[in-house]
């Protein structure tokens, strides 16, 4: 049963994203003084006393967008309105009633929606009287709030839950996703197109304009009866080319999305050579020990690299830190191989959550020790592994009890991890190796 949806609607820069963050109790939407930062629908779940609803932040209605995305933004707002059980209509008490507020009110009346009016930026009680003029919009008295200072946040939540009280679905917790997938890559690699192909609808804005996506947008969908969250992220480019704080915050959210994901889909544009930015992203994924699928998108546009085997060799040379990651080829605009990528993600997730029995793990280490005997004879100080045990999953983390941890340099750890992947059913995921001296 779908949870009730509460959409925050208002003109640009009235504080919609600040309100979503305040009600959620965490920074989800990017908040900036610049109008029009939010473009896609950004949502989160709000719960209290085992009752829940989905809260949706939207772009500013009537925005004049610098990248000419007004039509896309308005379409996202209309989709939010159509799916909403309740609307929080936000105005700016400092600006007073403006023509665009009236236009939004007409739109909401047209859809016959249940509406709670809120007058934001009412930082002191002295300003409350100014909210009286908003009653002419036809939604009763507007509640004075300050999203920035959490003023009347609890009162607003009470009103929301009261309005949703008669909906049966408000009493159920949202199902936890079995897997979180972050889609990352440089700008215009096709991340948002891939998200829409996965969920089967225009859930996020797709445009040829670089930098269209700004927030990290969590999108939930069902596959084979299981809930999956896919995270669309902003395109990453060199820090030296980032234009202002919006791009910086987008970059921070993209890297944070990698950290909180179970599986990372690393998109590479097949029509372009692997770039410095691609190599940087790959390095970050490897440093975080994230399970990853390298998705070669726009494969229909590849010319000189149309043979998959040759391209895989090229990728291994360009991105050696991700040599464990499987490679998939897609054309997201035609939804080609998209479901196969999701199936592959499920297989990789199964590997990275594998618990290896200690006897089986140590048999693999016996094989590695046997292979190292020749090298050991040529050196006076050779790293020795007495036994090992797995202590965590996702990433698979193995604690080795050894003679001297200082002898286990990065190259030797990479060798061990590579052999373990061949010897155990975890050949497509990263392995974190920890070394501790054996107690005497």
N, C-alpha and C positions, 0 to 999 in steps of 0.2 A: 504494500500500500504506500503510495507516494506521500511524502510529508507535505504539509501546507507550505506555500511559498509566500514570503513577505518581500515585496520589492520596494527599494528606496528610489523615489522619483523626484526630480527637481531640475531646475536650470543649472548651468555651469557654475561651479565654485561656491555653492551654498553649504558644502560640508558633508556630502553624502558618504564619501569614503571615510572621513573621520568618524561618522556615526557607525558605519559597519565595524570599524576597528574598535570603537568604544564598546559596542554591544558584544562583540566577540571576545574582548579582553586581550587582543593581540594585534600586531601589525600585519594585516593581510593585504589591504589595498594601499597603493602608493598615495601619499598625501603630499601635495605641493600647492603653493599659492597660484601656480599657473593653471588657468582654466583649461579643461579638456584633457587632463592626464588620463582619466579612466575612459577606456573605449569599449572593452569587452564587458560582458556580465561576469562579475566576480562574486562568488557566493561562499557561504559557510553555514554551519549548523549551529543553532542556538538551543540549549536545553536547560530546563529547570523542573525539578520535581517529576522527573521521568516524562516530561512533555517536551516536544521538539518542534522546530520549524526551520525551514531553509531561508536564510536572509540573503538577498541579492542586491549588490551595488550595481548601479548603471551609470553610463556616461551622462553628461549634462545635456538635457533636451534643448535643442536650438543652438548648439555649439557651432561656431565657425571654425572648423578644424584646419590647422596649418597644412595638413597633408590631403585636404579635400576628401576626408572620410566621413563627412556629415551623414550621407545616406546610410552607410554601414552602421554608424553609431545609432542612428534613429531606429534602424531595423532591430538592433539588439535591444533597445529600450522597449519597442513595441512587443517583441517576443517576451520580455520580462513581464510586461503588463498583461499579456494574454494568458500567461501561466500563473499569475499571482492570485492568491486568495484574499490578500490584503495589501494595500499600498500605504507606505509612509511617505506622504507628500511633504517635502522639505522646502522651506523658504528661508530667506535671510532677513532677520528682523532689523538689521542695520540699514539695509537698502529699502525696506518697506515694500509695499505691493507694486510690482512692475508688470508691464504688459505680457511678458513671457510667462509669468506666474498664472495669469488669466488664461493664456492659451493652453497651458498644461492642465489647468482645472477643467477646461472644456473637453479635453481629450479624456480625462478620467471619468467625467460625467457621461461621456458618450459610451464608455465601456461598462458603465453601471457598477463600478467597483466599490468595495468597502474601503474607506479611506480614513487614515489618522493624519491630521495636519500637525506639523511641528515647525515652530519658528526657531531656527538655529542662531547661534552666536549671541544668545541672550545671557551675557556673562554676569549680569547683576539683576536683582529684583527691580531696580529702577527702570529697566527696559521693558518689563513685562506688559505695561499698558499699551505699548506700541503694537502689540500683536492683535489688538482688537480689529484693525482694518482687514485682516485676512479672513474674518468670518464671512465677508461678502462673497468669498469664493464658493460658498455653499457646502462646506464640510464641517460646519460648527466651529467651536472655539479651538484655536491652534494652541498646542502645548508648547510653552517656552522651554527650550533646552540649550545646553552648550555641550556639543559633542567633544569639544576640546577639553573641557573641564569636568566632564561627566555629570553636569548639572541635570537633574531630573531623569537620569538614565534609568533608574529603577522604576520610576513612575511610567515611563514609556514602555518598558518591558511588561509591567502589569497590564497596561492597556492592550498591548499586543496579545498577550496570553488570554485576556478576557474576551477579545474579539474572536480568537480562534477556539474558544472553549467548546463550541458545538461541533467541531470537526473531529471525527473519530481518529483520523490519522495523526492528530497532534499528540496522541498518547503513546506513540511507538518510537523507539529509538531507531535512528538510521542504521542500516546494516553496515558493518565495518567492511571496508574493501579488502579483498583477499590479496591484492597486489597494488602497489602505487608505481606508476610508470612516468618518469620525467622525460620529456622530449626536448633535447638541447641541440644547439648548433649555431653557426653564424647566421647573419641576417639573410633572409630570402632563400633559406634552404628548403622551405616547404613545411615547417613545423605545424603551423595552424591548419594547413590543408590536410596534413596527416591526421590531426586530431579530429577534424570534421569527418574524414573518411572512416575513422574508427567508430565514432558514435552515430554515424548515419544522418547527421543534420548539420546545419550551419550554426554550430555552437559558438565559434569564435570568428572574429573578423579575418578575412583573407584578402590581401591586397598586394599588388606589385610594389607598393611603396615600402622601401626598407624601414624597419623599426616600427611596424604597425602595432605589434604586440608589446605591451609595456609591463603589465602585471604578470605574475605567475598565476595562471588560471587553472584551478582544479575542476575537472569535468568528470562526473561519475556516470558510468553506463554499465549495462548488464551484458555479460557474454557467457553462454552456456549455464545460465542460472546463477552466475557469480557476479558480485559487484567489483568493478575495477575503477580505480581513479587514475586518470591520465592528466599530467600536468603540462600545460602549454607554457612555454617560457619565452622571454624576449631574446631576440637574436644577439649574440655576443660579438663584439668587435674589439679592436685594440683599445686599451685604456687611453692612449694618447689621442684617439679620435672620438672619444665620448663627448657628446655635446651637452654639458650641464648635468645637473643633479638627477634629472629624470632618468637618463640613460644609466647613471651610476647606480641608482636604486634598482633599476631593472636588472642590471648585471648582478647585484647582490642577491636579488630574489632568484635569479637563474641558478647561481651557485648553491644557494640554500636548498633549492628544489632538488639538485643532484644529491645533496647530503640526506634529504629525507625520503628519497625514492628507494624502492626495492630494486628496480631495474631502470637503467638509463638507455633510452634510444638516442644514439648520437647520429644526427642527420648530417650527411655530406652531400653536397650538390655534385652529381655525376658530370655535369657539364663544365665544371671548373676544376683546376688542379687543387690538390690538398694545400691549404694555406698555413701560414704561421698561426692564425687564430685557431684553425682546426687542430693543429699540433698542441696548442696551449690547452684547449678544451680536453683533448685526449690525456694530456699530462695530469690535469686536475682530476679527471675520472679515475685514473690509475692511482694517484696519491690517496684518494678517498676509498680505495679498494671496493669500487662499485661494480657490480655485475652490469654488463653493457652489451648491447647489440649495435653494431655499426650498420646504420641503414643508409644505403646508397640511393638517394632519391633522384627523381628525374632521369631514371635510367633510359627512358625513351629518347632523351636528348644527347646521350653519350655517343660520341663519334669514334675517336681514335682508341677508346678503351672499351669497345663493345663486347669483348670476351671476358666473361666473369673471372675465369682462372687467372688471366693476366692481371686483372684489376686487383684481385685479392693479394697477389704477390706485391704489387705496387703499394697497396695499403700497409702491408706488413712492414715494408721498408720505411714508409713514411711515419707510421704510428707504432713503433716497436713495443711501447708500453702496454698496448691493448692487443697483443698478439693472441691472447686467450679469448678475445671476444668474437663470437660468430658474426658473419656478415650476411646481410639481406639486401635484396635489390627491389626497389619499389618505384611505382609511378603514382604518387598520392592523388594527383588530379583526376586519375581514372580509377582510384581505389584498387589498383593492381597490386596483389601480394600483401595487402594490408592485413587481412585476417591471418595470413601465414606468419606475419611478424608477431601478431598477438599470440599465436600458438607457440612460436619460438620463445617469446618472453615467458610464457608459462613453464616451458621446459627449463629455461635458464634459472627461473625462480625456484623450481624444484631442486635443481643442483645446488644452488647457493644456500638452501635451507636443509641440506642433507646432514644427518648425524652419522658420522662414520664410527662404527664400533672400534674400541681401542685395540683389540687384537688385530683387526684388519688393517688399521692404520699403522701399527708397528711392523706388520709383515711388509708393508710397502717401504717403510724405512729400512728394513733389513736388505731389501733389494738395492736401495740407494747406497747403503753402506758397502755392499758387495761391489758395486760399480766403482766405488771410490778407493778401493784398496790399492790399486796401482799408483794413484796420485799420492796417497798417504805415505807410501814407501819412499817417495822422492822428497818429502818434506819432514823436518823435525817436529814442527808444530802443526798438527792437522786437526780441524774441528771434528769432534766425535759426538754423535747423538746416541744417548743411552736408551731413551724411550720417549714417547710423545703421546699427547692426549688432546682431543679437540675440546675447546672450552667455549666456543660460540659459533653461531651461524650468521650468514648475511652481513658481513662476509664470513666465510669459513675461517676460523681462527684456531691455529694449532700451537700449543705450548710444547716446546722441545726442552728436555733436560739434557744438558750438554756439559762437556768438560770446561769450555771457556767461551762465553758468549761473544767476546771480542773477536774471536776467529771467524765468526759468522758474518762475513761482509755481504754487501748487497748482491754482488755477483753470485756468491754461493747460495744465498737465499733464493735468488731467481732460479738457479739450477734446481734446487730442491723442489720449489713450487711447480716448476715445469714437469719434473718427473712424477710428482704426486698426481698431477692432472692426467698423466698418461696411465698411471697405475690404479686410479680410483675413478668412480663415476662422477667426477667433478671437472671435466676437461674444458669447460667453457666459462669458468668463473674465477675471480681472483682468490688468492689464498694469502692470508696474513700469518706470518711465522714469527713466533716469539721464542726467545732463547733464555733459559734460566740455568744457572749452574746446579748440578746434582748435589743434593745434600750428602755429606760424608757420614 
